[in-house]
């Protein structure tokens, strides 16, 4: 059965101490605690610097057997001047030790800078650089393209052909689109707020929970705008990866735990 995994970005954030993390919990045990309260975490430190195989192995060892990470790709892979020339940076990132996560390695997030405009030739070249496997393990790729020019049916067609997920973003900075382009969904929900009891607007949480349950069971989601409506190949539900990232980051764990409760009802 398809799964819904819900979490936050990173696990070391000072305002979470004493709110999400119990008072007195050693900083070294933050991942151990977070991975038992949530079902996934998006590793974002990998965006700023290359990690080592020993770090990835230690993170895997600190988490439960059924836990899964998403990994945010190093910015050198997506922020270079020429996107088509990203091959070497992609290879360096993928071979920096990710395989040490073993079965706990989930999707890889490739985040384009908000200034990068859609160029079909450059985008196609980048997609060709994304390998389907790493050390014998199938890779799941997801791209967050933030410039409005990517709000284009041609981009969605390219992602579908490559089997790469278009990241679904709930944010003031991007248009909300619900196009499914891969055999999984990747969501980044960025409206965390202190004003809401659960850290996210209650009606929005309910709506997202309904969509997640529909995607997981193979039912259609009909209340999101699409850039390029098209039937997905195959039938049945898909795995969903959901991360509460932006807005008031201090409330992200609260929103994530509230969502976990909703989809488990």
TAFENUR-V91437 format. One record per residue. RES is the residue in three letters. PSI is psi in radians with two decimals (none if undefined). NEAR is the number of other ideal C-beta (glycine too) atoms within 10 Angstrom. D_FIRST is the distance of its C-alpha to the first C-alpha in whole Angstrom. Layout:
# TAFENUR-V91437
res->RES psi->PSI near->NEAR d_first->D_FIRST
res->RES psi->PSI near->NEAR d_first->D_FIRST
This chain:
# TAFENUR-V91437
res->UNK psi->2.47 near->7 d_first->0
res->UNK psi->2.70 near->15 d_first->4
res->UNK psi->2.74 near->16 d_first->6
res->UNK psi->2.11 near->24 d_first->10
res->UNK psi->2.31 near->22 d_first->13
res->UNK psi->2.35 near->28 d_first->16
res->UNK psi->-2.67 near->29 d_first->20
res->UNK psi->3.04 near->27 d_first->23
res->UNK psi->2.00 near->22 d_first->25
res->UNK psi->3.14 near->21 d_first->27
res->UNK psi->-0.01 near->25 d_first->28
res->UNK psi->1.65 near->13 d_first->32
res->UNK psi->2.03 near->17 d_first->33
res->UNK psi->-0.76 near->9 d_first->36
res->UNK psi->-0.24 near->13 d_first->36
res->UNK psi->-0.28 near->22 d_first->33
res->UNK psi->2.17 near->15 d_first->35
res->UNK psi->-0.20 near->11 d_first->36
res->UNK psi->-1.18 near->13 d_first->34
res->UNK psi->-0.87 near->23 d_first->30
res->UNK psi->2.42 near->22 d_first->31
res->UNK psi->2.54 near->10 d_first->33
res->UNK psi->2.32 near->7 d_first->37
res->UNK psi->-0.09 near->7 d_first->38
res->UNK psi->2.20 near->15 d_first->35
res->UNK psi->2.47 near->9 d_first->36
res->UNK psi->-0.60 near->11 d_first->35
res->UNK psi->-0.26 near->9 d_first->34
res->UNK psi->0.17 near->12 d_first->31
res->UNK psi->-0.81 near->19 d_first->30
res->UNK psi->-0.73 near->21 d_first->27
res->UNK psi->-0.78 near->15 d_first->26
res->UNK psi->-0.86 near->17 d_first->26
res->UNK psi->-0.65 near->23 d_first->24
res->UNK psi->-0.22 near->21 d_first->21
res->UNK psi->-0.26 near->11 d_first->21
res->UNK psi->-0.42 near->14 d_first->22
res->UNK psi->3.08 near->23 d_first->19
res->UNK psi->-0.07 near->22 d_first->16
res->UNK psi->2.79 near->23 d_first->17
res->UNK psi->2.41 near->26 d_first->21
res->UNK psi->2.00 near->25 d_first->22
res->UNK psi->2.04 near->24 d_first->25
res->UNK psi->-0.20 near->18 d_first->28
res->UNK psi->-0.42 near->16 d_first->31
res->UNK psi->-0.29 near->23 d_first->30
res->UNK psi->-0.52 near->21 d_first->31
res->UNK psi->-0.51 near->10 d_first->35
res->UNK psi->2.65 near->10 d_first->35
res->UNK psi->2.37 near->14 d_first->34
res->UNK psi->-3.09 near->19 d_first->33
res->UNK psi->2.82 near->11 d_first->33
res->UNK psi->-0.63 near->14 d_first->31
res->UNK psi->-0.61 near->10 d_first->32
res->UNK psi->-0.82 near->17 d_first->31
res->UNK psi->-0.73 near->23 d_first->27
res->UNK psi->-0.70 near->15 d_first->27
res->UNK psi->-0.70 near->12 d_first->29
res->UNK psi->-0.73 near->21 d_first->26
res->UNK psi->-0.72 near->16 d_first->23
res->UNK psi->-0.45 near->12 d_first->25
res->UNK psi->-0.12 near->17 d_first->26
res->UNK psi->2.77 near->19 d_first->22
res->UNK psi->2.83 near->11 d_first->19
res->UNK psi->-0.64 near->6 d_first->18
res->UNK psi->0.23 near->10 d_first->14
res->UNK psi->2.61 near->22 d_first->16
res->UNK psi->2.37 near->21 d_first->16
res->UNK psi->2.61 near->26 d_first->19
res->UNK psi->2.67 near->24 d_first->20
res->UNK psi->2.15 near->23 d_first->23
res->UNK psi->2.14 near->24 d_first->26
res->UNK psi->2.61 near->23 d_first->28
res->UNK psi->2.46 near->21 d_first->32
res->UNK psi->-0.39 near->16 d_first->34
res->UNK psi->-0.39 near->16 d_first->36
res->UNK psi->-0.41 near->25 d_first->33
res->UNK psi->-0.27 near->24 d_first->33
res->UNK psi->0.16 near->16 d_first->37
res->UNK psi->2.85 near->16 d_first->39
res->UNK psi->-0.68 near->5 d_first->42
res->UNK psi->1.93 near->10 d_first->40
res->UNK psi->-0.60 near->20 d_first->37
res->UNK psi->-0.31 near->15 d_first->37
res->UNK psi->0.33 near->13 d_first->39
res->UNK psi->-0.05 near->22 d_first->36
res->UNK psi->-0.84 near->14 d_first->35
res->UNK psi->-0.72 near->12 d_first->37
res->UNK psi->-0.66 near->18 d_first->35
res->UNK psi->-0.80 near->20 d_first->32
res->UNK psi->-0.74 near->13 d_first->32
res->UNK psi->-0.77 near->13 d_first->34
res->UNK psi->-0.85 near->24 d_first->31
res->UNK psi->-0.51 near->21 d_first->28
res->UNK psi->0.32 near->13 d_first->31
res->UNK psi->-0.05 near->18 d_first->32
res->UNK psi->0.09 near->17 d_first->29
res->UNK psi->-0.61 near->23 d_first->26
res->UNK psi->-0.37 near->16 d_first->25
res->UNK psi->-0.25 near->20 d_first->26
res->UNK psi->-0.37 near->21 d_first->23
res->UNK psi->-2.41 near->13 d_first->21
res->UNK psi->-0.10 near->11 d_first->17
res->UNK psi->0.05 near->19 d_first->18
res->UNK psi->2.03 near->23 d_first->19
res->UNK psi->-2.50 near->24 d_first->16
res->UNK psi->2.73 near->26 d_first->18
res->UNK psi->2.21 near->26 d_first->22
res->UNK psi->2.15 near->27 d_first->23
res->UNK psi->1.95 near->24 d_first->27
res->UNK psi->1.98 near->21 d_first->29
res->UNK psi->2.58 near->20 d_first->32
res->UNK psi->2.67 near->12 d_first->35
res->UNK psi->-0.27 near->13 d_first->36
res->UNK psi->-0.18 near->8 d_first->39
res->UNK psi->2.09 near->19 d_first->37
res->UNK psi->2.74 near->13 d_first->38
res->UNK psi->2.16 near->17 d_first->36
res->UNK psi->1.99 near->14 d_first->37
res->UNK psi->-0.66 near->12 d_first->36
res->UNK psi->-0.77 near->9 d_first->37
res->UNK psi->-0.74 near->16 d_first->37
res->UNK psi->-0.73 near->24 d_first->33
res->UNK psi->-0.69 near->15 d_first->32
res->UNK psi->-0.72 near->16 d_first->34
res->UNK psi->-0.79 near->26 d_first->32
res->UNK psi->-0.63 near->18 d_first->29
res->UNK psi->-0.41 near->11 d_first->30
res->UNK psi->-0.24 near->18 d_first->31
res->UNK psi->1.94 near->20 d_first->27
res->UNK psi->2.61 near->11 d_first->26
res->UNK psi->-0.34 near->10 d_first->23
res->UNK psi->2.73 near->8 d_first->23
res->UNK psi->2.01 near->14 d_first->24
res->UNK psi->0.75 near->12 d_first->25
res->UNK psi->-0.04 near->6 d_first->23
res->UNK psi->2.34 near->13 d_first->20
res->UNK psi->2.33 near->8 d_first->18
res->UNK psi->2.47 near->17 d_first->19
res->UNK psi->2.11 near->21 d_first->18
res->UNK psi->2.42 near->21 d_first->21
res->UNK psi->2.39 near->27 d_first->21
res->UNK psi->2.27 near->27 d_first->25
res->UNK psi->1.82 near->20 d_first->26
res->UNK psi->2.00 near->25 d_first->29
res->UNK psi->-0.26 near->16 d_first->32
res->UNK psi->2.45 near->14 d_first->35
res->UNK psi->-0.40 near->12 d_first->35
res->UNK psi->-0.30 near->11 d_first->36
res->UNK psi->-0.05 near->23 d_first->32
res->UNK psi->1.14 near->15 d_first->32
res->UNK psi->2.33 near->16 d_first->32
res->UNK psi->-0.55 near->13 d_first->30
res->UNK psi->-0.67 near->14 d_first->32
res->UNK psi->-0.76 near->21 d_first->30
res->UNK psi->-0.69 near->21 d_first->26
res->UNK psi->-0.70 near->15 d_first->27
res->UNK psi->-0.76 near->20 d_first->28
res->UNK psi->-0.73 near->24 d_first->24
res->UNK psi->-0.73 near->19 d_first->22
res->UNK psi->-0.57 near->11 d_first->25
res->UNK psi->-0.19 near->19 d_first->24
res->UNK psi->0.51 near->16 d_first->20
res->UNK psi->2.36 near->23 d_first->21
res->UNK psi->2.40 near->26 d_first->19
res->UNK psi->2.07 near->25 d_first->22
res->UNK psi->2.28 near->23 d_first->22
res->UNK psi->2.12 near->25 d_first->22
res->UNK psi->2.27 near->20 d_first->25
res->UNK psi->1.77 near->19 d_first->26
res->UNK psi->2.73 near->15 d_first->30
res->UNK psi->-0.31 near->8 d_first->33
res->UNK psi->-0.22 near->9 d_first->34
res->UNK psi->2.63 near->20 d_first->31
res->UNK psi->2.39 near->11 d_first->31
res->UNK psi->2.08 near->10 d_first->27
res->UNK psi->2.54 near->17 d_first->25
res->UNK psi->0.43 near->18 d_first->22
res->UNK psi->2.23 near->20 d_first->22
res->UNK psi->2.21 near->22 d_first->18
res->UNK psi->0.03 near->26 d_first->20
res->UNK psi->-3.08 near->21 d_first->17
res->UNK psi->0.38 near->15 d_first->13
res->UNK psi->2.87 near->21 d_first->13
res->UNK psi->2.52 near->26 d_first->15
res->UNK psi->2.07 near->28 d_first->17
res->UNK psi->2.45 near->24 d_first->19
res->UNK psi->1.88 near->23 d_first->23
res->UNK psi->2.09 near->24 d_first->24
res->UNK psi->0.57 near->20 d_first->28
res->UNK psi->0.61 near->20 d_first->29
res->UNK psi->2.48 near->24 d_first->29
res->UNK psi->2.51 near->14 d_first->33
res->UNK psi->-0.45 near->10 d_first->35
res->UNK psi->-0.41 near->9 d_first->36
res->UNK psi->2.40 near->20 d_first->32
res->UNK psi->-0.66 near->10 d_first->32
res->UNK psi->0.21 near->18 d_first->28
res->UNK psi->-0.01 near->25 d_first->29
res->UNK psi->2.51 near->27 d_first->28
res->UNK psi->2.25 near->17 d_first->29
res->UNK psi->-0.75 near->12 d_first->27
res->UNK psi->-0.65 near->9 d_first->27
res->UNK psi->-0.72 near->14 d_first->25
res->UNK psi->-0.78 near->21 d_first->23
res->UNK psi->-0.74 near->13 d_first->22
res->UNK psi->-0.76 near->15 d_first->22
res->UNK psi->-0.66 near->23 d_first->19
res->UNK psi->-0.74 near->21 d_first->17
res->UNK psi->-0.75 near->15 d_first->17
res->UNK psi->-0.75 near->21 d_first->16
res->UNK psi->-0.76 near->20 d_first->14
res->UNK psi->-0.61 near->17 d_first->12
res->UNK psi->-0.83 near->16 d_first->13
res->UNK psi->-0.73 near->23 d_first->12
res->UNK psi->-0.61 near->19 d_first->8
res->UNK psi->-0.06 near->12 d_first->8
res->UNK psi->0.15 near->13 d_first->10
res->UNK psi->2.78 near->12 d_first->14
res->UNK psi->2.57 near->9 d_first->17
res->UNK psi->2.09 near->17 d_first->18
res->UNK psi->0.02 near->9 d_first->22
res->UNK psi->0.31 near->10 d_first->24
res->UNK psi->2.41 near->13 d_first->24
res->UNK psi->2.57 near->11 d_first->27
res->UNK psi->2.52 near->14 d_first->26
res->UNK psi->-0.56 near->18 d_first->28
res->UNK psi->1.47 near->16 d_first->27
res->UNK psi->2.29 near->10 d_first->25
res->UNK psi->2.50 near->13 d_first->24
res->UNK psi->2.42 near->8 d_first->21
res->UNK psi->2.59 near->13 d_first->18
res->UNK psi->2.51 near->8 d_first->17
res->UNK psi->2.95 near->8 d_first->15
res->UNK psi->2.97 near->7 d_first->12
res->UNK psi->3.02 near->10 d_first->9
res->UNK psi->2.90 near->16 d_first->7
res->UNK psi->2.66 near->19 d_first->8
res->UNK psi->2.51 near->20 d_first->9
res->UNK psi->2.34 near->23 d_first->12
res->UNK psi->2.13 near->27 d_first->14
res->UNK psi->2.21 near->29 d_first->17
res->UNK psi->2.25 near->27 d_first->21
res->UNK psi->2.00 near->31 d_first->24
res->UNK psi->-1.05 near->22 d_first->26
res->UNK psi->-2.89 near->18 d_first->30
res->UNK psi->-2.40 near->21 d_first->32
res->UNK psi->1.68 near->17 d_first->33
res->UNK psi->-0.48 near->18 d_first->31
res->UNK psi->-0.43 near->17 d_first->32
res->UNK psi->-0.01 near->25 d_first->30
res->UNK psi->-0.80 near->28 d_first->27
res->UNK psi->-0.63 near->23 d_first->26
res->UNK psi->-0.79 near->22 d_first->26
res->UNK psi->-0.71 near->27 d_first->24
res->UNK psi->-0.77 near->27 d_first->21
res->UNK psi->-0.64 near->19 d_first->22
res->UNK psi->-0.69 near->21 d_first->22
res->UNK psi->-0.68 near->26 d_first->19
res->UNK psi->-0.75 near->18 d_first->17
res->UNK psi->-0.70 near->12 d_first->19
res->UNK psi->-0.76 near->19 d_first->18
res->UNK psi->-0.20 near->18 d_first->14
res->UNK psi->-0.08 near->10 d_first->14
res->UNK psi->none near->6 d_first->16
